């Protein structure tokens, strides 16, 4: 009887190991699938900064830059290179925060260069446009209510602020979630670090606001995936235990108790 108990414990141990391994593999696959679209999203922002730098080069043609403008210009160039390096190193959604922090700093440096060349005061450091950070620095806060959410003041570029005041839809950056195109803030939890890098230092993305925004469509999808994975893991574990116990007792067919 002790031998039977030992084999039963071994079978349970193997089943637990297999279930854990399968669960970790599924979690890795889920995280990879979740990361890829957000990583692509960040690289689109990096490319946009590069295009803006090319445009700035054209604007600066024929202008003599003073020490301050040169320093800001170099800072913008360094931010572009640093963002590309950080983008290549993205291995998890949390890494996106570092990339967008760099991009935010680079865009502010570009705004400073333009102000210096125009002999204007340096711009106040405001968060990027909430509707699409590629629009650059916001110029004011406007009241906006995401579908199903409460009205909040969000930073907007001049064009989007004008659209909102006129009752038109702002130019919102959208992502694919399943078969739907939704605002990036409804893309799921993986987009939260992306937004945090742009807006975190300004206190725009407080916990309540992030919970409202990133707990939407994508958040419920992720929750469903997690519950499904948990159920699959439990099912695999129980199935493995049952198979192990069945195999064990099959082995006793020739014994007479």
N, C-alpha and C positions, 0 to 999 in steps of 0.2 A: 504493500500500500504506500510506503514511503517513496518507492520508485515512481509510482503513478503521480504522487504529489509533486515530486521533483520535475517530472516531465511537464506537468501542468504549469508549474511556475516558469519553466524555460519557455514554453509556448506563449505564455502571457508576456514575458519579457521580450521575445522576438516580435510579437504583435505590436507592442508599445513602440519598439524601436522603428519598425517599418512605418507605423502610423506617423511618428514624429518626423521621420525622414521625408515621407511623402508630403506632409504638411509644410515642411520647410521649403521643399522644392516648389510647391504650388505658390507659397508666399513670395519666393524669389521671382517666379514667373509673373505673378501679379504686379509686383513692384516694378519689374522691368517694363512691362506693358504700360504701366501708369506713368513711368518716367519719360519714355520716349517722346510722346507728343509735347510735354512740357519742355524738354530739352530742345526740341526743334523750335518751340516758341521762343526760347531764350536766344537761340542763334539768329532768329529773324531780327530780334532786337539789336544784337551785336552788329549784324549787317546794316541795319538802319543807322546805327551810330557811324559806321564807316562811310555810308553815303552822305551823311550830314557833314562829316569832316571834309569830304571831297567838295561839297558845296561851299564850305567855309574857305577852302583853298582859293576857289574862284573869287570869292568876295574880298579876300585879302590881297589879291593881285594889285600891285601898284601902291600898297600902303606900307609905310615904315612902322614896324611894331616897336613900341617901347618895351622896357624890361618887364612890366607887369603883363602886357599882352603876350609877350613871348613865353612867359612862365605859364600863363593860363593855357596857351596853345599847346605847349609841351605836355601839360597836365592832361589835356584832352587826348592827345596822341597816346600817352602812356596808359590812359584808361582803356582805350580801344585795344591795345595790345594785351593788357592785363585781363580784360574781359574775354578775349579769345582764349587765353591760357586757362582761365578759370572755367570757361565753357567746355574745353576739352577734358577737364578733370571732373566734370559732373558725374557722380556715381549714385546719387540719391537725391530726392526732391529737396532736402535741406540745403544742398550745395547751391541751389538756384539763388538763394538769398544773397550769397557773396557776389554772384555775377551781376544781379540787378543793382546792388549797392554800388558797384564799380560803374555801371552804365549811368546811374543817376548822377554820380560825381562828374563823369565825363560830359554829360549834357549841360550841367551847370557851368563847367569850365568853358564850354563853347559859348554859352550865353555871356559869360564874363568877357571873353575875347571880343565879341560883337559890341558890347557896351563900351569897352575901352577904345576900340577903333572909331566908334561914333562919338567919342568924348562925352559919354553919358555916365551917370552914376552906376555902380555895379548893381545888378539886379538883386532884389531880396531873394534869399534862398527859400523857395517854395517847393512843395512836392510836385512831381510830374502830373500831367493830366490824368485824372482817374480813369476816364473812359478808354484811353489808349496811351500808355506812358511814352510811346514813340512820338507823340505830339509835342513833347518837350515840357518846359516849365509851365505850370498853371499860372494864371493871372488873377484868379479870384475863386471863391467858393460859391457853389450854386446848389440850391435844394434839389435833390433828386431821389426818387423812390424806385429801387429795382422792383421788377415784377414780384408781387407777394411780400415785399419788404416795406419797412417804415421809411419815411422821408428823412434824409440826412443831407447835411452840407458836405459836398465833395469838391475837391479841387478840379478845376477845368481850364483848358486852354481857351484862348479868346474865341475861336470859332465854335467850340462846343458850348461855351457859356452863352454865346449869342443864340445858338440853336435851342438850348433849354429855355431861355427867356422867351423865345418866340413860340414855345410849345411844340417844337419839332424834336425828333429823335437825335440824340448826340451820335457822333461817329464812334461806335463801340467796337472794341477789339473782340472778336468772337473765336470760339474754338468748337471743334466737333466733339460731341458726346453721344456716342451711339450714332444714330442717323440724324441727329439734330445739331444745328449751330446755335450755341448759347454764348452769352457774355463770359469772358474768361473767369470772372469771379464765381460763376456757377460750374466751372469745369471740374470741381472736386478738390479734395484736400491737398493734392500735389501742387496746386497752383497757389496755395497760401504762402509758401516761402518766396515764390516769385514776386508776389505783391508786397510781402513784408520787406524785401530788399529795397523796393522803390519808396514805400510809404512809412515804414516802421520808425524811422528816425524823426518823423514829423508828428507822430502820435495820431495819424489818420486812422490806422487800422487797429483800433482798440479791440479788446477781446469780444465785446458785445457785437461790434460791427462785423468782425471776421466770422463770428458764429452765425450771424444772420446770413451772410453772403456765401461763405464757403460750405455751409451746411445745407445747401439747396440740392438741386438735381444731382450734381456729381457726388455730393456727400451721401445722399441716400443710396445711390448706386454702389458706392464704396462699402457702405454698411451692409448692403445686401450681399456683396461679394464676400465680405468677411464672414457673415453668418453661413453662407453657402460653403465656404472653405472649411469652416468649423464642422459643419454637418458632414461634409465629405470625409474629413479626418476621422471623426467619430465612427462613421460607417466603415471606413477602411480598417480602423482598429478593431471594431467588433467582428468584422468579417475575417480578419486575420486570426483573431483569437478562436473564432469558430472553426476555421480551417485547421488551425494547429491542434485544437482539442480533438476534432474529428480524425485527423491523421494519427494522433497519439493512440486513440482507442482502436483504430483500424489495426494498429500494430499488435494489439493484444488478442487478435482473433484466434491465434493458436494456443493461447494459455487457458488453462482450466482452473477457475477460481472456485 
